[in-house]
Amino acid sequence: MLDNPMWLRDNCPCPECRDPRSGQKLFQITDLPDDLAVGTVAERPEEVEVTWFPDGHRSVYRRDWLTAPAPVDHRTEAGKRLWATADLATPPEADWSAYLSVPAERVRVLEAVRRLGFALLRGVPVEEGRVLEVARSFGYVRETNYGRLFDVRVEPAPDNLAFTSRAIAPHTDNPYRDPVPTIQLLHCLTNAAQGGDSGLVDGFHAAALLRAEDPEAFAVLTRTPVPFVYRDARTELTAVKPLIDVDPLGRIREVRFNNRSLGTLRPPGAFYDAYRAFAKVLARPELMLAFRLAPGDCLIFDNTRLLHARTAFEQNGARHLQGAYADLDGLAGTLAVLGRTVALDELEALFTGPGTGDYLGEPVTMAEHMRQAAALAEAAGAPAHLVAAALLHDIGHLEGGAELMSGVDNRHSHTGADVLARWFGPEVTEPVRLHVDAKRYLCAVDPGYRARLSEASEFTLRVQGGPMTGPQAAAFAALPGAADAVAVRRWDDAAKVAGAATPDFAHFRPLLASLLRR
Amino acid sequence: MLDNPMWLRDNCPCPECRDPRSGQKLFQITDLPDDLAVGTVAERPEEVEVTWFPDGHRSVYRRDWLTAPAPVDHRTEAGKRLWATADLATPPEADWSAYLSVPAERVRVLEAVRRLGFALLRGVPVEEGRVLEVARSFGYVRETNYGRLFDVRVEPAPDNLAFTSRAIAPHTDNPYRDPVPTIQLLHCLTNAAQGGDSGLVDGFHAAALLRAEDPEAFAVLTRTPVPFVYRDARTELTAVKPLIDVDPLGRIREVRFNNRSLGTLRPPGAFYDAYRAFAKVLARPELMLAFRLAPGDCLIFDNTRLLHARTAFEQNGARHLQGAYADLDGLAGTLAVLGRTVALDELEALFTGPGTGDYLGEPVTMAEHMRQAAALAEAAGAPAHLVAAALLHDIGHLEGGAELMSGVDNRHSHTGADVLARWFGPEVTEPVRLHVDAKRYLCAVDPGYRARLSEASEFTLRVQGGPMTGPQAAAFAALPGAADAVAVRRWDDAAKVAGAATPDFAHFRPLLASLLRR
């Protein structure tokens, strides 16, 4: 990446370039000189320091940041699991009260909306207006001409065919709106009518099938702007969008399909053949997940991807849903923030559960030991990632059991690092991974170190392979995370004081939250 | 268009194919047979009737519908007036109370937001929360993590640089949100600080300049997905979109530009050269409209097009704006519906103003005459467009003055038709245009007709050219609108009864509203 100086400089993480609080950039791209170039480069095990020509600015980049892969764009097909009915062993559903009270359950439901395009909540109280509460549980209600919520039931003088007892074929909602509402909710209050069953079709899957079977039709649909129109006494809306919207890399990003409100194309060109080809794919029975909403069910689905449908029902049958719209960006944001909570809850549960157990015969519990190590790191003014590494360095013991004292190296440092990699970057995981090797290293290079080891630590040293040889120690010292691991090791060794006052896990949550992977 | 049978059939306007109330289609595109073809065609002056193979369905299409041009997509550059500062003699502004009370004034303001990208309302009460009232005057508030409204002022611990006293370079808001809020409002409550001036840049204009000057940079920006990110303690948002989004026809549709929250592109490819080229165009002084918001000012602007900026201000200076987001689709819908009101108000004003004047010496006023003609059409069961044509046939007299009785043919039929073409299609305007010729035609072909003309009508006949010759009459009869014009003419001739009870203009408003051009 050193060959793209503008990119590299634009990503300088220093506090002059980026506001430490908000993470926002503090300069304009035009502030950089036209002749910007990498001046000198200092290579260090874990980072690269660039001094810039001509202005002498210095930027330090972590190596793992420099080589990180491109993140997935979750709004495109790349971030989705496409499905036909047979692929869904159990459609995603959850109980409303569990969803409300258990963050991990809420993550599961919202993740399903993001990956599969929908989820079903059961047991939402059968009361008018509750659909808004469901929407607010993950985002913001999008008000439209239909109101903040709308009633789907038979009306005497319907402005929209949805408000009749007719069958409604698979479609996306509000195609005549731009921006289209990206999430729809339907909460069932009554469904006692003959008929009125529901159906869902994965429009991304259908579009991908079309691309495979009839690439020319797919291409026509991605490049033909189609007008959608809606008009009643108080409303008049038009939006012009292709039926299949792809991102600049050609990945499916949005499907819009609604024959009821498709307007007049001028000129139609090759559109109609492609449109019918796509409609025929969408109509395949194996693509339609059919089910019946019961009172208290609330369906949440991605209106840029899933088509929804209902069968006809008796004109006088009792069927009443309440609907609302919301947006995917709010849902994704809620999911990201909930992910932080869930991660920290899982870690805290290790401290308050298995962590209360004996620490290899030391006079502290494992949780006390780890909290003491973190407190020592904090007192030493260590950067956040090392405080976190000190706090979490023995997490592998809590997950992996206590075979170590029975003479088996359970490689708890590696187990711990691998567990932590779900949530943290290498700046946290690598010192954890190396903290056992750091002991073996210190025994080799620091003459007084081994003598100061506790009895248990001396015992485990032998299980873990004993002091390093000279060449082993040299190889270790050259590793990117060696210095951090040695620092963590020294706090580790000192954190065995019976009865010492240490902050509880909650004290470290904000620091951990700031380090969680995005 | 007969060569595209699927298109033609999909647009069949009959009540079996299209719900008369909602205008929504009642069939699926897959319901049409694969071997659908035009069977027989019956050509009539104003319409074409198609009988379809193989199902025998019959569709009647108006000729003017068949040949109508493609409508403009107002969300693309095709529907905009692009501007540099020098192009704006007077930036669009209006007084809040006039905006509220006068529909035409509201149309002017909203039309400016649509065409130019912004408008400024003056005199909005300097009270917290009023910005929401402005948003609701044309659409729906889009709630975000910043709330339904947000305060732009110096905060002690700002999550966003907007809430500091720093200068903010031209940018679009919330680029890390998808769907992005398409309209932003900023209502000034206090602006007593040194500095804190505002600026607007037309991002579509800048993009068009880039396309002209550096087409390769433009192309790179339209095809590079760019991640935008925002993260604070309660929020985490990412959106991936190109800086310049074009529709499938390559027309500029959306600009997203915000250096503060531009994330890390992997790999950056050719992006940075193009990005800097665009940034330099955007920074040209002649593109920035600079002004200062005063208390009571509320700026409304298109956040998919205009970049906004502010200069730095004193840290302790009193500057307080309240902002809110809304969406362009709601604004366009309000504009369309207001357009109906404004059109009908303008027409009604002609009836209640100049229409109360003498009608060429007849025993009725012009307005009475026209209302009587419409009432006769209605009583005869005429279709809506002919009732409207009867009601409006002499509108050219009201607009054009009364030169006719002084012996000058003021061609009021043409004047009237041209005025009406702003609002109505040819089914209304053409009978109006031809209603004078219809008199000359009837004099030629209906022996008793001329004798029944009123004295004034006999006089004007001569000014208008007298009875048609045989060949003139034959040519007239072949015109598409001839039959309708003759019908209107007969109601016109009969609508001169002193003191006859006739419905007032308001009676005809719903009928007229249903005929207004979309």
Chai-1 contact restraints between the chains, C-beta under 6 A:
chainA,res_idxA,chainB,res_idxB,connection_type,confidence,min_distance_angstrom,max_distance_angstrom,comment,restraint_id
A,N4,B,P268,contact,1.0,0.0,6.0,A-B,restraint_1
A,M6,B,Y272,contact,1.0,0.0,6.0,A-B,restraint_2
A,W7,B,P268,contact,1.0,0.0,6.0,A-B,restraint_3
A,W7,B,Y272,contact,1.0,0.0,6.0,A-B,restraint_4
A,N11,B,T264,contact,1.0,0.0,6.0,A-B,restraint_5
A,S22,B,D159,contact,1.0,0.0,6.0,A-B,restraint_6
A,S22,B,N160,contact,1.0,0.0,6.0,A-B,restraint_7
A,G23,B,R231,contact,1.0,0.0,6.0,A-B,restraint_8
A,Q24,B,L161,contact,1.0,0.0,6.0,A-B,restraint_9
A,Q24,B,R260,contact,1.0,0.0,6.0,A-B,restraint_10
A,K25,B,N259,contact,1.0,0.0,6.0,A-B,restraint_11
A,K25,B,R260,contact,1.0,0.0,6.0,A-B,restraint_12
A,Q28,B,A169,contact,1.0,0.0,6.0,A-B,restraint_13
A,Q28,B,N259,contact,1.0,0.0,6.0,A-B,restraint_14
A,I29,B,N259,contact,1.0,0.0,6.0,A-B,restraint_15
A,I29,B,Y275,contact,1.0,0.0,6.0,A-B,restraint_16
A,I29,B,R276,contact,1.0,0.0,6.0,A-B,restraint_17
A,I29,B,A279,contact,1.0,0.0,6.0,A-B,restraint_18
A,T30,B,A279,contact,1.0,0.0,6.0,A-B,restraint_19
A,T30,B,K280,contact,1.0,0.0,6.0,A-B,restraint_20
A,T30,B,A283,contact,1.0,0.0,6.0,A-B,restraint_21
A,A70,B,R266,contact,1.0,0.0,6.0,A-B,restraint_22
A,D73,B,V240,contact,1.0,0.0,6.0,A-B,restraint_23
A,Y140,B,E143,contact,1.0,0.0,6.0,A-B,restraint_24
A,E143,B,Y140,contact,1.0,0.0,6.0,A-B,restraint_25
A,D159,B,S22,contact,1.0,0.0,6.0,A-B,restraint_26
A,N160,B,S22,contact,1.0,0.0,6.0,A-B,restraint_27
A,L161,B,Q24,contact,1.0,0.0,6.0,A-B,restraint_28
A,A169,B,Q28,contact,1.0,0.0,6.0,A-B,restraint_29
A,R177,B,D329,contact,1.0,0.0,6.0,A-B,restraint_30
A,D178,B,D329,contact,1.0,0.0,6.0,A-B,restraint_31
A,P179,B,P179,contact,1.0,0.0,6.0,A-B,restraint_32
A,R223,B,P248,contact,1.0,0.0,6.0,A-B,restraint_33
A,P225,B,D247,contact,1.0,0.0,6.0,A-B,restraint_34
A,P225,B,P248,contact,1.0,0.0,6.0,A-B,restraint_35
A,R231,B,G23,contact,1.0,0.0,6.0,A-B,restraint_36
A,T235,B,G333,contact,1.0,0.0,6.0,A-B,restraint_37
A,E236,B,G333,contact,1.0,0.0,6.0,A-B,restraint_38
A,E236,B,A336,contact,1.0,0.0,6.0,A-B,restraint_39
A,E236,B,V337,contact,1.0,0.0,6.0,A-B,restraint_40
A,L237,B,G333,contact,1.0,0.0,6.0,A-B,restraint_41
A,V240,B,D73,contact,1.0,0.0,6.0,A-B,restraint_42
A,P242,B,P248,contact,1.0,0.0,6.0,A-B,restraint_43
A,D247,B,P225,contact,1.0,0.0,6.0,A-B,restraint_44
A,P248,B,R223,contact,1.0,0.0,6.0,A-B,restraint_45
A,P248,B,P225,contact,1.0,0.0,6.0,A-B,restraint_46
A,P248,B,P242,contact,1.0,0.0,6.0,A-B,restraint_47
A,N259,B,K25,contact,1.0,0.0,6.0,A-B,restraint_48
A,N259,B,Q28,contact,1.0,0.0,6.0,A-B,restraint_49
A,N259,B,I29,contact,1.0,0.0,6.0,A-B,restraint_50
A,R260,B,Q24,contact,1.0,0.0,6.0,A-B,restraint_51
A,R260,B,K25,contact,1.0,0.0,6.0,A-B,restraint_52
A,T264,B,N11,contact,1.0,0.0,6.0,A-B,restraint_53
A,R266,B,A70,contact,1.0,0.0,6.0,A-B,restraint_54
A,P268,B,N4,contact,1.0,0.0,6.0,A-B,restraint_55
A,P268,B,W7,contact,1.0,0.0,6.0,A-B,restraint_56
A,Y272,B,M6,contact,1.0,0.0,6.0,A-B,restraint_57
A,Y272,B,W7,contact,1.0,0.0,6.0,A-B,restraint_58
A,Y275,B,I29,contact,1.0,0.0,6.0,A-B,restraint_59
A,R276,B,I29,contact,1.0,0.0,6.0,A-B,restraint_60
A,A279,B,I29,contact,1.0,0.0,6.0,A-B,restraint_61
A,A279,B,T30,contact,1.0,0.0,6.0,A-B,restraint_62
A,K280,B,T30,contact,1.0,0.0,6.0,A-B,restraint_63
A,A283,B,T30,contact,1.0,0.0,6.0,A-B,restraint_64
A,D329,B,R177,contact,1.0,0.0,6.0,A-B,restraint_65
A,D329,B,D178,contact,1.0,0.0,6.0,A-B,restraint_66
A,G333,B,T235,contact,1.0,0.0,6.0,A-B,restraint_67
A,G333,B,E236,contact,1.0,0.0,6.0,A-B,restraint_68
A,G333,B,L237,contact,1.0,0.0,6.0,A-B,restraint_69
A,A336,B,E236,contact,1.0,0.0,6.0,A-B,restraint_70
A,V337,B,E236,contact,1.0,0.0,6.0,A-B,restraint_71
